[in-house]
């Protein structure tokens, strides 16, 4: 079964607004990663946050990790139409060859 | 850098035939590659972990005789869907883990399979 659950499942906002997506997981992790997928395409790695880190930034992206609550959030600031995509969190488990277990994803739509 | 390719990008086949999908790491070596399948508007489900020079490790519920995986070199893994049926129609995505940067997986563009 899927390790992660994401909410919301779908998010529609206006261009320029900030978008926040949340991810929760069940077991102990080595790290948590966020990916973007445009419709019908492969995944693009966005950011990786390790279990001993609490926050990480990359450009307009900000990721937080709360291991006590087993949750993470992805914030995209000043959204653009090109940010329209599905966003997935994926947890790398401590055991199991660091397999990635994906959440259900959030479909983000940025309206111009 | 860190580019993963898949071939073909899409394939249509008749029920009962076998289809081979290739996954290549173009500019790095990957001792481990992963195969996922994704149904429309759903998440990625890991099918198997492909290790160079050894047998693949399949996830629970995935038939190893149905989905044959070969990882013969540090840059190539293949997935063969044998005796394909319409329910095998899906989007198959591979990823590769860089030998020198183990934490990150790089994903291929995916292969869309339609079995008639």
Backbone of each chain as ProteinMPNN parsed JSONL, in Angstrom:
{"seq_chain_A": "XXXXXXXXXXXXXXXXXXXXXXXXXXXXXXXXXXXXXXXXXXXXXXXXXXXXXXXXXXXXXXXXXXXXXXXXXXXXXXXXXXXXXXXXXXXXXXXXXXXXXXXXXXXXXXXX", "coords_chain_A": {"N_chain_A": [[0.858, -1.188, 0.0], [0.327, 2.343, -0.391], [2.687, 4.506, 1.03], [2.554, 7.213, 1.512], [0.276, 9.922, 2.003], [-1.351, 12.51, 0.392], [-2.436, 15.865, 0.583], [-4.008, 18.853, -0.578], [-5.944, 16.706, -2.814], [-6.412, 17.903, -5.184], [-5.697, 21.162, -6.379], [-6.452, 24.449, -7.119], [-5.384, 27.544, -8.125], [-4.83, 31.125, -8.455], [-2.547, 32.655, -10.707], [0.492, 33.794, -9.377], [-0.225, 33.559, -6.742], [0.499, 31.713, -3.703], [1.19, 28.217, -3.398], [0.414, 25.465, -1.441], [1.207, 22.212, -0.53], [0.607, 19.158, 1.128], [2.012, 16.314, 2.777], [1.754, 13.159, 4.217], [3.158, 10.435, 6.052], [3.867, 7.0, 7.022], [5.844, 5.285, 8.169], [9.23, 5.111, 9.506], [11.69, 7.131, 7.949], [14.405, 7.616, 5.606], [14.889, 9.739, 3.914], [12.912, 12.33, 2.371], [11.336, 13.079, -0.646], [10.393, 15.366, -3.215], [8.57, 15.409, -6.201], [7.777, 16.473, -9.523], [5.297, 16.067, -12.014], [4.444, 16.475, -15.253], [1.539, 16.273, -17.305], [1.208, 13.035, -18.501], [3.916, 12.63, -18.689], [7.372, 11.985, -17.675], [8.882, 11.967, -14.36], [10.098, 14.784, -12.583], [12.717, 15.553, -10.505], [12.483, 17.512, -7.649], [13.255, 18.372, -5.016], [15.099, 17.249, -2.183], [14.831, 16.236, 1.139], [16.432, 15.471, 4.085], [16.079, 13.175, 6.863], [17.05, 14.342, 9.142], [16.81, 16.981, 8.743], [14.932, 20.036, 8.8], [13.913, 22.047, 7.25], [14.039, 23.208, 3.883], [15.21, 25.029, 1.071], [14.709, 25.867, -2.364], [15.074, 27.88, -4.874], [11.944, 29.029, -5.78], [10.767, 27.18, -4.198], [9.862, 25.725, -1.113], [10.442, 23.444, 1.361], [9.28, 21.62, 4.11], [9.861, 19.47, 6.901], [8.527, 17.388, 9.29], [9.336, 15.136, 11.419], [8.302, 14.121, 13.744], [5.595, 14.327, 13.47], [5.372, 12.962, 11.2], [5.176, 14.186, 8.65], [5.217, 16.356, 5.767], [5.624, 19.398, 3.943], [5.15, 21.155, 0.891], [5.857, 24.191, -0.453], [5.109, 26.416, -2.951], [6.059, 29.424, -4.074], [4.79, 32.525, -5.402], [3.337, 31.588, -7.752], [3.336, 30.251, -11.114], [1.92, 29.88, -14.403], [3.238, 27.802, -15.645], [3.796, 26.112, -13.582], [1.761, 24.383, -13.335], [0.891, 21.105, -12.806], [1.241, 17.697, -11.645], [2.104, 16.929, -8.334], [4.221, 14.982, -6.401], [4.998, 13.447, -3.327], [7.643, 11.465, -2.077], [8.821, 8.86, -0.161], [11.876, 7.703, 1.094], [12.611, 4.751, 2.406], [14.09, 3.61, 5.448], [14.864, 0.98, 5.485], [15.14, -1.484, 2.903], [16.591, -1.084, 0.486], [16.5, 1.582, -0.032], [14.165, 2.154, -1.449], [11.729, 4.094, -3.167], [8.666, 5.26, -2.016], [5.673, 6.324, -3.141], [3.415, 9.073, -2.635], [-0.095, 9.853, -3.106], [-0.34, 12.085, -4.645], [-0.765, 15.527, -5.685], [-2.801, 17.387, -7.718], [-2.048, 20.234, -9.275], [-3.293, 23.26, -10.418], [-2.639, 26.191, -12.083], [-4.114, 29.141, -12.627], [-4.167, 31.518, -15.211]], "CA_chain_A": [[0.0, 0.0, 0.0], [1.075, 3.567, -0.452], [3.179, 5.012, 2.293], [2.217, 8.602, 1.726], [-0.997, 10.493, 1.62], [-1.164, 13.923, 0.127], [-3.626, 16.696, 0.481], [-5.244, 18.32, -1.15], [-5.775, 15.897, -4.021], [-6.394, 18.857, -6.286], [-5.597, 22.546, -5.921], [-6.52, 25.398, -8.227], [-5.161, 28.893, -7.608], [-4.496, 32.133, -9.451], [-1.132, 32.93, -10.917], [1.023, 34.763, -8.43], [-0.507, 33.101, -5.379], [1.33, 30.618, -3.208], [0.534, 26.912, -3.352], [0.944, 24.592, -0.398], [0.77, 20.818, -0.595], [1.028, 18.429, 2.313], [2.261, 14.884, 2.613], [1.948, 12.434, 5.47], [3.657, 9.087, 5.826], [3.558, 6.13, 8.155], [6.977, 4.629, 8.827], [10.463, 5.891, 9.575], [12.262, 7.369, 6.625], [15.765, 8.109, 5.449], [14.678, 11.076, 3.39], [11.644, 12.538, 1.675], [11.614, 13.806, -1.877], [9.239, 15.88, -3.948], [8.7, 15.316, -7.646], [6.719, 17.062, -10.348], [5.003, 15.324, -13.233], [3.519, 17.074, -16.2], [0.602, 15.271, -17.786], [1.702, 12.041, -19.433], [5.367, 12.685, -18.819], [8.125, 11.431, -16.562], [8.974, 12.765, -13.147], [11.231, 15.682, -12.401], [13.078, 15.674, -9.099], [12.465, 18.908, -7.215], [14.014, 18.653, -3.806], [15.248, 16.149, -1.232], [15.079, 16.68, 2.508], [16.832, 14.32, 4.884], [15.294, 13.011, 8.082], [17.578, 15.202, 10.205], [16.607, 18.375, 8.335], [13.584, 20.51, 9.075], [13.443, 22.942, 6.188], [14.971, 23.348, 2.788], [14.737, 25.947, 0.042], [15.316, 25.796, -3.683], [14.354, 28.849, -5.702], [10.616, 29.355, -5.255], [10.268, 26.037, -3.441], [10.245, 25.585, 0.291], [9.973, 22.169, 1.879], [9.466, 21.391, 5.536], [9.72, 18.084, 7.326], [8.293, 17.201, 10.724], [9.388, 13.688, 11.602], [7.462, 13.733, 14.881], [4.236, 14.204, 12.938], [5.472, 12.212, 9.958], [4.535, 14.984, 7.62], [6.042, 17.296, 5.023], [4.858, 20.303, 3.099], [5.837, 21.809, -0.228], [5.311, 25.512, -0.744], [5.57, 27.074, -4.17], [5.708, 30.834, -3.962], [4.618, 33.293, -6.64], [3.107, 30.535, -8.748], [3.266, 30.592, -12.535], [1.127, 28.918, -15.178], [4.089, 26.647, -15.946], [3.848, 25.229, -12.411], [0.651, 23.436, -13.434], [1.425, 19.743, -12.887], [0.982, 16.889, -10.45], [3.247, 16.926, -7.431], [4.243, 13.784, -5.582], [6.05, 13.234, -2.347], [8.114, 10.084, -2.081], [9.66, 8.605, 1.004], [12.908, 6.679, 0.988], [12.553, 4.062, 3.682], [15.388, 3.262, 6.02], [15.167, -0.364, 5.022], [14.566, -1.797, 1.603], [17.374, -0.574, -0.635], [16.083, 2.956, -0.272], [13.094, 2.263, -2.426], [10.856, 5.24, -2.993], [7.244, 4.969, -1.941], [5.04, 7.574, -3.548], [2.095, 9.465, -2.207], [-1.119, 9.855, -4.141], [-0.128, 13.233, -5.504], [-1.655, 16.686, -5.72], [-2.888, 18.005, -9.056], [-2.033, 21.691, -9.115], [-3.637, 24.053, -11.6], [-2.419, 27.622, -11.911], [-4.949, 29.861, -13.593], [-3.534, 32.789, -15.586]], "C_chain_A": [[0.887, 1.228, 0.0], [1.483, 4.004, 0.942], [2.605, 6.38, 2.564], [0.814, 8.956, 1.299], [-0.784, 11.982, 1.444], [-2.495, 14.639, 0.148], [-3.213, 18.122, 0.166], [-4.956, 17.429, -2.354], [-5.713, 16.788, -5.249], [-6.423, 20.262, -5.718], [-5.58, 23.457, -7.132], [-6.395, 26.807, -7.674], [-4.853, 29.839, -8.76], [-2.989, 32.322, -9.524], [-0.665, 34.018, -9.959], [0.781, 34.375, -6.985], [0.476, 31.994, -4.993], [0.518, 29.33, -3.15], [1.213, 26.065, -2.289], [0.333, 23.204, -0.52], [1.361, 20.088, 0.588], [1.135, 16.939, 2.045], [2.422, 14.269, 3.992], [2.388, 11.018, 5.158], [3.571, 8.292, 7.117], [4.773, 5.586, 8.891], [8.206, 5.521, 8.811], [11.121, 5.975, 8.209], [13.711, 7.796, 6.705], [15.719, 9.536, 4.916], [13.318, 11.142, 2.707], [11.935, 13.425, 0.473], [10.314, 14.269, -2.513], [9.566, 15.845, -5.437], [7.531, 16.034, -8.307], [6.539, 16.204, -11.59], [4.013, 16.112, -14.061], [2.712, 15.951, -16.833], [1.241, 14.33, -18.802], [3.21, 12.002, -19.608], [6.043, 12.008, -17.629], [8.188, 12.387, -15.39], [10.238, 13.602, -13.123], [11.492, 15.829, -10.915], [13.168, 17.145, -8.719], [13.416, 19.148, -6.052], [14.023, 17.427, -2.904], [15.517, 16.734, 0.141], [15.346, 15.435, 3.362], [16.08, 14.308, 6.22], [15.787, 13.896, 9.221], [17.474, 16.691, 9.846], [15.165, 18.763, 8.578], [13.03, 21.38, 7.965], [14.516, 23.046, 5.121], [14.355, 24.247, 1.725], [15.443, 25.653, -1.269], [14.515, 26.719, -4.582], [13.035, 29.242, -5.061], [10.003, 28.231, -4.416], [10.771, 26.074, -2.005], [9.622, 24.298, 0.809], [10.254, 22.11, 3.371], [9.257, 19.916, 5.829], [9.567, 18.047, 8.835], [8.233, 15.696, 10.98], [8.539, 13.232, 12.787], [6.016, 13.55, 14.447], [4.201, 13.383, 11.658], [4.75, 12.96, 8.835], [5.54, 15.937, 6.981], [5.124, 18.224, 4.244], [5.76, 20.882, 2.026], [5.118, 23.117, -0.504], [5.944, 26.039, -2.019], [5.113, 28.525, -4.089], [5.582, 31.472, -5.344], [4.399, 32.36, -7.83], [2.979, 31.102, -10.162], [2.442, 29.535, -13.255], [1.93, 27.645, -15.454], [4.235, 25.696, -14.758], [2.704, 24.218, -12.424], [1.19, 22.033, -13.698], [0.885, 18.953, -11.701], [2.256, 16.828, -9.627], [3.13, 15.728, -6.498], [5.335, 13.886, -4.525], [6.415, 11.753, -2.403], [9.051, 9.904, -0.9], [10.642, 7.473, 0.697], [12.988, 6.02, 2.349], [13.958, 3.734, 4.166], [15.813, 1.884, 5.549], [14.594, -0.549, 3.631], [15.265, -1.132, 0.448], [16.983, 0.838, -1.008], [15.102, 3.066, -1.419], [12.296, 3.509, -2.123], [9.41, 4.772, -2.976], [6.51, 6.289, -2.137], [3.694, 7.795, -2.888], [1.158, 9.527, -3.395], [-1.011, 11.043, -5.073], [-1.172, 14.324, -5.349], [-1.63, 17.252, -7.123], [-3.059, 19.507, -8.876], [-2.335, 22.366, -10.435], [-3.449, 25.522, -11.278], [-3.179, 28.338, -13.017], [-4.324, 31.221, -13.915], [-4.423, 33.99, -15.285]], "O_chain_A": [[2.064, 1.155, 0.353], [0.72, 3.885, 1.901], [2.215, 6.69, 3.69], [0.247, 8.377, 0.372], [-0.117, 12.629, 2.251], [-3.533, 14.088, -0.219], [-2.152, 18.559, 0.612], [-3.831, 17.408, -2.854], [-5.045, 16.466, -6.231], [-7.081, 20.528, -4.712], [-4.792, 23.264, -8.058], [-7.205, 27.224, -6.846], [-4.641, 29.408, -9.894], [-2.268, 32.167, -8.538], [-1.342, 35.026, -9.76], [1.507, 34.816, -6.094], [1.176, 31.429, -5.833], [-0.685, 29.35, -2.888], [2.439, 25.966, -2.247], [-0.885, 23.043, -0.602], [2.486, 20.367, 1.002], [0.436, 16.387, 1.196], [3.143, 14.8, 4.836], [2.031, 10.465, 4.117], [3.245, 8.833, 8.174], [4.738, 5.438, 10.112], [8.209, 6.572, 8.169], [11.109, 5.024, 7.427], [14.182, 8.274, 7.737], [16.421, 10.421, 5.405], [12.664, 10.121, 2.498], [12.684, 14.397, 0.567], [9.269, 13.635, -2.361], [10.664, 16.197, -5.869], [6.453, 16.179, -7.73], [7.506, 15.683, -12.147], [2.892, 16.382, -13.631], [3.164, 14.807, -16.885], [1.751, 14.768, -19.833], [3.719, 11.413, -20.561], [5.385, 11.527, -16.707], [7.619, 13.478, -15.426], [11.299, 13.18, -13.583], [10.595, 16.187, -10.152], [13.845, 17.927, -9.385], [14.275, 20.027, -6.109], [13.06, 16.661, -2.873], [16.346, 17.634, 0.284], [14.573, 14.478, 3.349], [15.52, 15.321, 6.639], [15.041, 14.176, 10.159], [17.991, 17.548, 10.563], [14.276, 17.912, 8.563], [11.817, 21.443, 7.762], [15.715, 22.983, 5.396], [13.144, 24.233, 1.504], [16.605, 25.248, -1.295], [13.409, 26.382, -5.003], [13.008, 29.73, -3.931], [8.856, 28.327, -3.981], [11.924, 26.403, -1.726], [8.412, 24.097, 0.703], [11.326, 22.501, 3.833], [8.565, 19.21, 5.095], [10.382, 18.608, 9.566], [7.195, 15.066, 10.778], [8.104, 12.082, 12.83], [5.297, 12.714, 14.994], [3.133, 13.136, 11.098], [3.852, 12.434, 8.178], [6.567, 16.275, 7.569], [3.988, 17.872, 3.927], [6.96, 21.071, 2.224], [3.914, 23.137, -0.758], [7.167, 26.098, -2.142], [3.916, 28.807, -4.041], [6.184, 31.018, -6.316], [5.178, 32.349, -8.783], [2.579, 32.247, -10.372], [2.29, 28.418, -12.76], [1.373, 26.548, -15.491], [4.747, 24.588, -14.917], [2.684, 23.296, -11.609], [1.867, 21.803, -14.699], [0.161, 19.488, -10.861], [3.352, 16.691, -10.169], [2.086, 15.491, -5.889], [6.444, 14.347, -4.794], [5.586, 10.907, -2.737], [9.96, 10.705, -0.68], [10.285, 6.442, 0.127], [13.382, 6.648, 3.332], [14.89, 3.602, 3.373], [16.984, 1.652, 5.251], [13.666, 0.156, 3.234], [14.611, -0.66, -0.482], [17.119, 1.246, -2.161], [15.2, 3.964, -2.255], [12.193, 3.932, -0.972], [8.989, 3.983, -3.822], [6.707, 7.245, -1.386], [2.941, 6.859, -2.619], [1.554, 9.288, -4.536], [-1.542, 11.008, -6.183], [-2.305, 14.076, -4.939], [-0.565, 17.562, -7.657], [-4.085, 19.979, -8.387], [-1.704, 22.076, -11.452], [-4.024, 26.037, -10.32], [-2.902, 28.147, -14.201], [-3.991, 31.986, -13.01], [-4.032, 35.128, -15.543]]}, "seq_chain_B": "XXXXXXXXXXXXXXXXXXXXXXXXXXXXXXXXXXXXXXXXXXXXXXXXXXXXXXXXXXXXXXXXXXXXXXXXXXXXXXXXXXXXXXXXXXXXXXXXXXXXXXXXXXXXXXXXXXXX", "coords_chain_B": {"N_chain_B": [[23.176, 16.92, -16.923], [22.598, 13.504, -15.682], [20.576, 12.005, -17.108], [17.902, 9.974, -18.072], [16.732, 7.655, -20.348], [13.962, 6.221, -22.128], [12.748, 3.589, -24.138], [10.411, 1.989, -26.218], [8.661, 5.203, -26.533], [5.984, 5.027, -26.689], [3.73, 2.3, -27.23], [1.722, 0.098, -29.086], [0.122, -2.941, -28.945], [-0.931, -6.283, -29.807], [-3.11, -8.407, -27.964], [-1.603, -11.006, -26.123], [0.908, -10.887, -27.21], [4.426, -10.109, -26.689], [6.15, -7.44, -25.129], [8.956, -5.353, -25.117], [10.599, -3.06, -23.065], [12.991, -0.544, -22.874], [15.339, 0.883, -20.621], [17.602, 3.384, -20.13], [20.479, 4.77, -18.626], [21.997, 7.679, -19.448], [24.272, 9.276, -18.983], [25.481, 8.477, -16.691], [26.393, 5.906, -14.354], [24.453, 3.204, -13.244], [23.828, 1.102, -10.721], [21.508, 0.248, -9.718], [18.22, 0.089, -10.813], [14.819, 1.058, -11.119], [11.496, -0.068, -11.656], [8.34, 1.196, -12.41], [4.74, 1.33, -12.473], [2.024, 3.218, -13.688], [-1.271, 4.085, -13.426], [-3.925, 5.909, -15.071], [-4.271, 9.127, -13.703], [-3.398, 8.311, -11.25], [-1.045, 7.356, -8.672], [2.485, 6.462, -8.716], [3.361, 3.08, -8.756], [5.612, 0.929, -7.372], [7.122, -1.667, -9.12], [9.312, -3.395, -9.339], [12.721, -3.86, -8.335], [15.668, -3.426, -9.986], [18.724, -4.922, -10.259], [22.027, -4.59, -11.278], [23.562, -7.248, -12.836], [22.393, -9.184, -11.245], [19.47, -10.978, -10.029], [16.237, -9.502, -10.348], [14.322, -7.818, -7.832], [11.104, -8.289, -6.881], [8.08, -6.561, -6.177], [5.468, -7.25, -3.82], [2.803, -9.074, -5.168], [3.386, -8.614, -7.799], [3.92, -10.31, -10.747], [6.672, -12.192, -11.456], [7.201, -13.792, -13.639], [5.642, -12.718, -15.496], [6.411, -10.122, -15.857], [9.336, -9.612, -17.013], [12.576, -8.846, -16.045], [15.67, -7.54, -16.95], [18.947, -6.66, -16.209], [21.56, -5.984, -17.554], [23.793, -4.403, -17.82], [25.597, -1.528, -16.531], [24.211, 0.595, -17.45], [21.831, -0.064, -18.618], [18.597, -1.362, -18.374], [16.007, -3.709, -18.909], [12.528, -4.183, -19.364], [10.286, -6.684, -19.9], [7.109, -7.262, -20.933], [5.299, -10.014, -20.837], [3.165, -12.038, -22.867], [1.046, -10.109, -23.168], [-1.9, -8.512, -21.904], [-5.033, -6.719, -22.133], [-5.406, -5.524, -19.6], [-2.874, -4.954, -18.834], [-2.268, -2.627, -19.953], [-0.868, 0.487, -19.515], [1.092, 3.129, -18.003], [4.454, 2.937, -18.024], [7.214, 3.502, -16.055], [10.653, 4.05, -15.622], [13.366, 4.326, -13.306], [16.608, 5.451, -12.328], [19.341, 4.974, -10.191], [22.044, 6.872, -9.365], [25.298, 5.647, -9.232], [27.183, 7.028, -7.769], [25.776, 8.921, -6.375], [23.705, 8.171, -4.305], [21.245, 8.825, -3.175], [19.382, 10.05, -4.827], [16.943, 9.416, -7.293], [16.699, 9.214, -10.779], [14.369, 9.839, -13.23], [12.967, 8.211, -16.089], [11.263, 9.213, -19.164], [9.014, 7.706, -19.452], [6.91, 5.037, -20.728], [4.205, 4.475, -22.693], [1.918, 1.95, -22.774], [-0.36, 0.223, -24.735], [-2.564, -2.324, -24.914], [-4.295, -4.198, -27.154]], "CA_chain_B": [[23.524, 15.543, -16.622], [21.628, 12.626, -15.051], [19.452, 11.791, -18.023], [17.448, 8.596, -18.254], [15.86, 7.547, -21.513], [13.177, 5.011, -22.264], [12.356, 3.308, -25.512], [9.832, 3.121, -26.949], [7.895, 6.134, -25.721], [4.644, 4.445, -26.635], [3.618, 1.088, -28.028], [0.419, -0.558, -29.175], [0.345, -4.324, -29.343], [-2.082, -7.178, -29.721], [-3.159, -9.267, -26.789], [-0.87, -12.246, -26.283], [2.277, -10.639, -27.643], [5.336, -9.61, -25.656], [6.674, -6.104, -25.402], [10.163, -5.039, -24.351], [10.832, -1.632, -22.826], [14.371, -0.306, -22.452], [15.631, 2.023, -19.761], [19.039, 3.641, -20.191], [21.072, 5.957, -18.016], [22.813, 8.155, -20.565], [25.52, 9.933, -18.62], [25.959, 8.015, -15.397], [26.251, 4.482, -14.152], [23.394, 2.902, -12.28], [23.773, -0.303, -10.316], [20.124, -0.057, -9.381], [17.146, 0.762, -11.548], [13.5, 0.712, -10.596], [10.398, -0.037, -12.614], [7.057, 1.574, -11.841], [3.634, 1.496, -13.401], [1.137, 4.286, -13.256], [-2.557, 4.145, -14.101], [-4.349, 7.308, -15.241], [-4.614, 9.947, -12.539], [-2.991, 7.656, -10.015], [0.36, 7.515, -8.329], [3.394, 5.433, -9.206], [3.473, 1.878, -7.944], [6.849, 0.226, -7.649], [6.935, -3.054, -9.536], [10.492, -4.206, -9.066], [14.039, -3.233, -8.254], [16.552, -4.12, -10.92], [20.114, -4.796, -9.836], [22.967, -4.991, -12.32], [24.25, -8.499, -12.644], [21.683, -10.135, -10.387], [18.032, -11.064, -10.283], [15.437, -8.381, -9.864], [13.48, -8.03, -6.655], [9.752, -7.887, -7.239], [7.171, -6.188, -5.087], [4.386, -8.198, -3.58], [1.697, -8.993, -6.107], [3.876, -8.472, -9.172], [4.334, -11.62, -11.239], [7.994, -12.097, -12.069], [7.2, -14.454, -14.941], [4.867, -11.868, -16.388], [7.218, -8.92, -16.08], [10.721, -10.059, -16.965], [13.512, -7.728, -15.949], [17.073, -7.855, -17.166], [19.806, -5.492, -15.976], [22.799, -6.609, -17.991], [24.937, -3.49, -17.749], [25.399, -0.421, -15.596], [23.435, 1.675, -18.065], [20.654, -0.565, -19.32], [17.682, -2.352, -17.806], [14.861, -3.912, -19.777], [11.317, -4.787, -18.816], [9.498, -7.349, -20.933], [5.759, -7.656, -20.546], [5.052, -11.22, -21.622], [1.761, -12.377, -23.101], [0.33, -8.926, -22.68], [-3.36, -8.464, -21.941], [-5.503, -5.328, -22.025], [-5.239, -4.975, -18.242], [-1.481, -4.527, -18.688], [-2.151, -1.276, -20.511], [-0.503, 1.392, -18.424], [2.269, 3.964, -18.223], [5.558, 2.301, -17.311], [8.29, 4.47, -15.844], [11.827, 3.53, -14.943], [14.257, 5.305, -12.694], [17.949, 4.932, -12.111], [20.035, 5.604, -9.076], [23.45, 7.101, -9.697], [26.237, 4.896, -8.401], [27.929, 7.936, -6.903], [24.853, 9.782, -5.63], [22.731, 7.119, -4.063], [19.959, 9.252, -2.618], [18.443, 10.571, -5.815], [16.59, 8.618, -8.457], [16.396, 10.003, -11.967], [13.285, 9.132, -13.904], [12.809, 8.278, -17.527], [10.055, 9.9, -19.604], [7.863, 6.809, -19.434], [6.448, 4.321, -21.919], [2.766, 4.203, -22.622], [1.59, 0.671, -23.413], [-1.776, -0.06, -24.978], [-2.747, -3.686, -25.397], [-5.634, -4.302, -27.756]], "C_chain_B": [[22.362, 14.774, -16.041], [20.379, 12.462, -15.905], [19.174, 10.305, -18.152], [16.495, 8.567, -19.439], [15.087, 6.238, -21.46], [12.79, 4.845, -23.723], [11.553, 2.019, -25.549], [9.093, 4.07, -26.012], [6.431, 5.698, -25.651], [4.59, 3.242, -27.566], [2.198, 0.548, -27.949], [0.681, -1.983, -29.646], [-0.938, -5.13, -29.202], [-1.978, -8.035, -28.469], [-2.415, -10.573, -27.071], [0.563, -12.068, -26.725], [3.112, -10.131, -26.475], [5.921, -8.283, -26.087], [7.887, -5.843, -24.515], [10.334, -3.533, -24.261], [12.256, -1.478, -22.295], [14.474, 0.954, -21.599], [17.142, 2.207, -19.733], [19.416, 4.891, -19.397], [22.136, 6.441, -18.992], [24.176, 8.704, -20.142], [25.979, 9.582, -17.212], [25.733, 6.514, -15.311], [25.264, 4.203, -13.026], [23.421, 1.416, -11.93], [22.349, -0.727, -10.013], [19.176, 0.762, -10.235], [15.824, 0.241, -11.009], [12.473, 0.804, -11.713], [9.087, 0.223, -11.877], [5.986, 1.475, -12.919], [2.672, 2.517, -12.8], [-0.131, 4.238, -14.082], [-3.022, 5.594, -14.136], [-4.795, 7.957, -13.938], [-4.316, 9.247, -11.221], [-1.504, 7.841, -9.788], [1.195, 6.404, -8.942], [3.422, 4.27, -8.212], [4.751, 1.157, -8.327], [6.557, -1.226, -7.999], [8.121, -3.907, -9.101], [11.733, -3.333, -9.015], [14.992, -4.08, -9.073], [18.002, -3.862, -10.525], [21.031, -5.343, -10.919], [23.657, -6.288, -11.954], [23.569, -9.499, -11.736], [20.19, -10.092, -10.687], [17.303, -9.857, -9.692], [14.642, -8.791, -8.629], [12.107, -7.459, -6.948], [8.937, -7.526, -6.002], [6.049, -7.22, -4.983], [3.259, -7.974, -4.58], [2.117, -8.822, -7.547], [4.446, -9.807, -9.639], [5.67, -11.518, -11.962], [8.05, -12.791, -13.421], [6.434, -13.648, -15.98], [5.691, -10.638, -16.799], [8.687, -9.296, -15.889], [11.655, -8.856, -16.977], [14.93, -8.245, -16.11], [17.901, -6.593, -17.008], [21.235, -5.941, -16.263], [24.017, -5.704, -17.918], [24.612, -2.358, -16.795], [24.587, 0.719, -16.183], [22.151, 1.204, -18.716], [19.892, -1.592, -18.487], [16.515, -2.492, -18.763], [13.729, -4.573, -19.007], [10.55, -5.395, -19.976], [8.162, -7.77, -20.352], [5.392, -8.846, -21.423], [3.562, -11.503, -21.712], [0.846, -11.257, -22.578], [-1.184, -9.05, -22.846], [-3.804, -7.017, -21.763], [-5.319, -4.719, -20.639], [-3.798, -4.565, -17.942], [-1.261, -3.134, -19.269], [-1.922, -0.286, -19.38], [0.655, 2.27, -18.888], [3.38, 3.364, -17.377], [6.732, 3.282, -17.245], [9.457, 3.778, -15.146], [12.571, 4.673, -14.264], [15.595, 4.634, -12.441], [18.607, 5.702, -10.982], [21.51, 5.677, -9.426], [24.339, 6.358, -8.702], [26.917, 5.794, -7.367], [27.048, 8.866, -6.074], [23.602, 8.957, -5.328], [21.347, 7.61, -3.662], [18.927, 9.597, -3.682], [18.197, 9.577, -6.935], [16.242, 9.564, -9.604], [15.438, 9.191, -12.839], [13.344, 9.288, -15.414], [11.487, 8.94, -17.888], [8.828, 9.01, -19.647], [7.566, 6.178, -20.781], [4.977, 4.01, -21.748], [2.466, 2.954, -23.423], [0.083, 0.52, -23.518], [-1.874, -1.442, -25.593], [-4.181, -3.834, -25.896], [-6.212, -5.705, -27.633]], "O_chain_B": [[21.261, 15.31, -15.914], [19.266, 12.749, -15.465], [20.083, 9.493, -18.317], [15.561, 9.365, -19.516], [15.512, 5.274, -20.824], [12.541, 5.814, -24.44], [11.98, 1.028, -24.957], [8.92, 3.771, -24.83], [5.735, 5.971, -24.673], [5.311, 3.176, -28.561], [1.567, 0.544, -26.892], [1.383, -2.197, -30.634], [-1.897, -4.703, -28.558], [-0.885, -8.338, -27.99], [-2.58, -11.171, -28.134], [1.36, -13.002, -26.629], [2.588, -9.773, -25.42], [6.155, -8.045, -27.272], [7.847, -6.083, -23.308], [10.226, -2.822, -25.26], [12.671, -2.192, -21.382], [13.786, 1.948, -21.834], [17.876, 1.295, -19.355], [18.758, 5.927, -19.488], [23.065, 5.704, -19.325], [25.14, 8.593, -20.899], [26.774, 10.306, -16.612], [24.981, 5.934, -16.094], [25.251, 4.882, -11.999], [23.074, 0.573, -12.757], [22.022, -1.914, -10.047], [19.32, 1.978, -10.358], [15.737, -0.88, -10.508], [12.574, 1.65, -12.602], [8.766, -0.421, -10.879], [6.278, 1.527, -14.114], [2.538, 2.648, -11.584], [-0.078, 4.339, -15.308], [-2.574, 6.415, -13.335], [-5.589, 7.399, -13.181], [-4.918, 9.562, -10.194], [-0.8, 8.416, -10.618], [0.669, 5.512, -9.608], [3.496, 4.464, -6.998], [4.945, 0.813, -9.493], [5.843, -1.924, -7.278], [7.951, -5.001, -8.562], [11.781, -2.235, -9.569], [15.106, -5.29, -8.876], [18.444, -2.715, -10.467], [20.819, -6.45, -11.416], [24.261, -6.407, -10.889], [24.122, -10.568, -11.48], [19.718, -9.283, -11.486], [17.71, -9.286, -8.68], [14.337, -9.966, -8.426], [11.971, -6.268, -7.232], [9.095, -8.116, -4.933], [5.742, -7.946, -5.928], [2.82, -6.847, -4.808], [1.272, -8.88, -8.44], [5.342, -10.366, -9.006], [5.778, -10.827, -12.975], [8.863, -12.421, -14.269], [6.565, -13.87, -17.184], [5.651, -10.195, -17.947], [9.209, -9.299, -14.774], [11.533, -7.966, -17.818], [15.333, -9.237, -15.502], [17.59, -5.565, -17.61], [22.01, -6.236, -15.353], [25.151, -6.183, -17.95], [23.485, -2.243, -16.311], [24.305, 1.701, -15.496], [21.441, 2.011, -19.316], [20.464, -2.552, -17.97], [16.078, -1.51, -19.362], [13.947, -5.404, -18.125], [10.203, -4.697, -20.929], [8.1, -8.542, -19.395], [5.196, -8.691, -22.628], [2.802, -11.249, -20.778], [0.016, -11.448, -21.69], [-1.67, -9.628, -23.818], [-3.031, -6.182, -21.293], [-5.098, -3.514, -20.521], [-3.526, -3.914, -16.934], [-0.197, -2.538, -19.097], [-2.684, -0.233, -18.415], [1.127, 2.16, -20.019], [3.264, 3.291, -16.153], [7.174, 3.814, -18.263], [9.266, 3.017, -14.198], [12.409, 5.84, -14.621], [15.692, 3.41, -12.353], [18.445, 6.915, -10.847], [22.139, 4.668, -9.744], [24.145, 6.441, -7.489], [27.188, 5.375, -6.243], [27.54, 9.53, -5.161], [22.588, 9.051, -6.018], [20.371, 6.872, -3.801], [17.726, 9.449, -3.455], [19.131, 8.971, -7.461], [15.575, 10.58, -9.411], [15.677, 8.021, -13.138], [13.714, 10.336, -15.943], [10.671, 9.203, -17.005], [7.717, 9.497, -19.856], [7.923, 6.711, -21.832], [4.564, 3.366, -20.783], [2.732, 2.905, -24.624], [-0.649, 0.666, -22.54], [-1.329, -1.695, -26.667], [-5.142, -3.624, -25.156], [-7.327, -5.955, -28.089]]}, "name": "protein", "num_of_chains": 2, "seq": "XXXXXXXXXXXXXXXXXXXXXXXXXXXXXXXXXXXXXXXXXXXXXXXXXXXXXXXXXXXXXXXXXXXXXXXXXXXXXXXXXXXXXXXXXXXXXXXXXXXXXXXXXXXXXXXXXXXXXXXXXXXXXXXXXXXXXXXXXXXXXXXXXXXXXXXXXXXXXXXXXXXXXXXXXXXXXXXXXXXXXXXXXXXXXXXXXXXXXXXXXXXXXXXXXXXXXXXXXXXXXXXXXXXX"}
